Amino acid sequence: MSTDANCIFCKIAEGKIPSSKVYEDEDILVFHDINPWAPVHFLLIPKQHIASMAHVGPEHTEILGRMMALAPQLAKQQGCEPYPEGGFRIIINTGVQGMQEVHHLHIHVIGGPRPWKKG
């Protein structure tokens, strides 16, 4: 598994920087956003360093599928109300113009009662 020694999310995945973990397995780490926009706001990251969605290839199909399947389960566990009245947003920022701040692929899951700070 490749990592980037200068990447903050790689350091979090390696346990070098603490995080408020929601879920972890061999390939995926999920943790609360340090600056949440909403009552529920967590990030799913692959432990393998993938810089952005622009860097995703066919070899990443399994990990991204697992992350997307995990998101609704964790959203419910973290307090998002059930569909259809409740719900959550999934956001993947890509590149500078896409507002990506940390260049390690991450999925924001954001939910809970409105109004939110952003979005």
C-alpha positions as CSV (number, residue, x, y, z in Angstrom):
1,M,0.0,0.0,0.0
2,S,1.4,3.4,-1.0
3,T,1.5,6.4,1.3
4,D,2.8,9.9,1.0
5,A,5.0,11.0,3.9
6,N,3.9,14.6,3.5
7,C,0.2,13.9,3.5
8,I,-1.8,14.7,6.6
9,F,-4.4,12.0,5.9
10,C,-1.7,9.4,5.4
11,K,-0.3,10.4,8.8
12,I,-3.8,10.1,10.3
13,A,-4.3,6.7,8.7
14,E,-0.9,5.5,10.1
15,G,-1.8,6.8,13.6
16,K,0.9,9.4,13.6
17,I,-1.8,12.2,14.0
18,P,-4.8,11.5,16.3
19,S,-8.3,11.5,15.0
20,S,-11.8,10.9,16.3
21,K,-12.4,7.5,14.6
22,V,-15.8,6.4,13.5
23,Y,-14.7,3.2,11.7
24,E,-11.5,1.4,10.7
25,D,-10.6,-1.7,8.8
26,E,-7.5,-2.8,6.9
27,D,-8.1,-0.5,3.9
28,I,-10.4,2.3,5.1
29,L,-10.4,4.9,7.9
30,V,-13.4,7.0,8.8
31,F,-13.1,9.9,11.2
32,H,-15.0,13.1,12.3
33,D,-14.1,16.2,10.4
34,I,-12.1,18.6,12.5
35,N,-14.2,21.6,11.3
36,P,-17.7,20.2,10.8
37,W,-20.2,21.9,8.6
38,A,-23.2,20.1,10.1
39,P,-24.2,18.0,13.2
40,V,-23.0,14.9,11.3
41,H,-19.8,15.4,9.3
42,F,-17.2,12.6,8.9
43,L,-14.7,11.7,6.2
44,L,-14.0,8.3,4.6
45,I,-10.5,7.8,3.3
46,P,-8.7,4.9,1.7
47,K,-5.5,4.1,3.7
48,Q,-3.7,3.9,0.4
49,H,-2.7,7.3,-0.9
50,I,-4.8,8.3,-3.9
51,A,-4.4,12.0,-4.5
52,S,-7.9,12.7,-5.9
53,M,-10.9,11.3,-7.9
54,A,-8.9,12.4,-10.9
55,H,-6.3,9.7,-10.0
56,V,-8.9,6.9,-9.7
57,G,-8.6,4.0,-12.1
58,P,-10.2,0.5,-12.5
59,E,-7.9,-0.9,-9.8
60,H,-9.7,1.3,-7.2
61,T,-13.2,0.0,-8.0
62,E,-13.4,-2.4,-5.0
63,I,-12.2,0.1,-2.4
64,L,-14.4,2.9,-3.7
65,G,-17.4,0.6,-3.8
66,R,-16.8,-0.5,-0.2
67,M,-16.5,3.1,0.9
68,M,-19.8,4.1,-0.8
69,A,-21.6,1.1,0.6
70,L,-20.3,1.9,4.1
71,A,-21.3,5.6,4.0
72,P,-25.1,5.1,4.6
73,Q,-24.6,2.7,7.4
74,L,-22.2,5.1,9.2
75,A,-24.5,8.1,8.5
76,K,-27.3,6.3,10.3
77,Q,-25.0,5.3,13.2
78,Q,-23.8,8.8,13.5
79,G,-27.3,10.3,13.8
80,C,-28.6,11.0,10.3
81,E,-32.4,10.6,10.2
82,P,-33.7,7.9,7.8
83,Y,-34.6,8.4,4.2
84,P,-36.7,10.0,2.8
85,E,-37.4,12.7,5.4
86,G,-33.8,12.6,6.7
87,G,-30.8,11.9,4.7
88,F,-27.2,13.1,4.2
89,R,-24.9,14.5,1.5
90,I,-21.9,12.8,0.0
91,I,-19.3,15.2,-1.4
92,I,-16.0,14.4,-3.1
93,N,-14.0,17.6,-3.9
94,T,-11.5,17.1,-6.7
95,G,-8.6,19.5,-7.5
96,V,-8.1,23.1,-6.6
97,Q,-11.1,24.4,-8.6
98,G,-13.2,21.6,-7.1
99,M,-12.3,23.0,-3.6
100,Q,-10.1,20.0,-2.6
101,E,-8.0,21.2,0.3
102,V,-6.2,17.9,1.3
103,H,-4.8,16.0,-1.7
104,H,-5.8,12.6,-0.5
105,L,-9.1,11.2,-1.8
106,H,-11.7,11.6,0.8
107,I,-15.5,11.4,0.9
108,H,-17.4,13.9,3.1
109,V,-20.6,12.6,4.6
110,I,-22.7,15.5,6.0
111,G,-26.1,15.4,7.6
112,G,-28.4,16.2,10.5
113,P,-30.9,19.0,11.0
114,R,-30.6,22.1,8.9
115,P,-29.5,24.9,8.7
116,W,-25.9,23.8,8.2
117,K,-22.9,26.2,8.3
118,K,-22.3,25.6,4.6
119,G,-23.9,23.8,1.6
